[in-house]
Amino acid sequence: ALFGYILTFNEPEDPASLFDDFWQKMGEDYARDLSTRGTGTDAVVRALVLLDIEQRIQGGGKQLTDFNLSLSEADRALAEQVRAATVQANEPKEIQDELIPPPERAQLAESATMRLATLKPSQRAAYYAVLAAVACPKGQRIFFDAPGGTGKTYTFNTILAALRAKGLIVLAVASSGIAAILLELGRTFHSRFKCERLHPAANQTLNISAQTALAELLRRCHAIFWDEAAMGNKYHLEALDKTLRDFMDSNVPFGGKTIVLGGDFRQTLPIVRFASRAQILQVALTNSPLWAEFKSFKFEENMRIEGAREQLQRTGGVEVDAAQTLDRLEHFAKWLLRLGDGAE
């Protein structure tokens, strides 16, 4: 800080020589911190010091080149990468677990790009809608209406990869443990948000203190993805909404966070012990006042059928087993939809 002040307001005669004499002293804190992780070299510490000086003098309208100092693009990239890794290493464990280290983000971005090229039209529309929602200051609420086999989880993971590659914190949860395992960095809704599992009720909030690291994680996250949400209880959704509004000090739904739900209401609804059909429907997400906030995207292409169809095309339509498999999958998919719609 002092060296930046000297450069800005005192105009030393030979700032480059002054820097060469004292940069090691200025970088002692960096060197000490990096040595504990075995990543501290003179080149890294020098680059970090120059980057710090540059940021301080820019407020006074100055640049390093005004003082015969320079920071190469390679050194700048190295310093920014080390600084980001240092910041992440000092974060609470709850936040570290959700942040992708900077060196891994390029690979994750490449994976997201490759996945995007394979998405079907309805999946691609949902993908771009979520990315636009995350960029919106007040967020948006989105629901993927996705019958079995339409690639909901695949689309979820593609979007998660794209957002995390940008260094954003996005939380992935599911209503069941099996579904959570299929999500990248997935957790069950109950374990992640400490909600009342057995006896959810109206006007509850999540069991998270505002001063904890988990509360800070919720404040800093950009979006929350909830798979198999059709199994969820509306009181859990409302508790999440109340808690986020409180933590973000906002009256916007979910505190302005983007919420992405995925599921199929034709399948399992919330589990309520000893409840009648009417009581189960009463606690479904669609009976929450918050449901009006959600925009629905319907997934229409069945990925399992598409895979069988592509296999049949590769064999020129002569492979009997592939043709029979395709017929069975198409029949089952249509029957499942009719069953869920109450036509069977």
Disulfide bonds with the S-S distance in Angstrom:
none
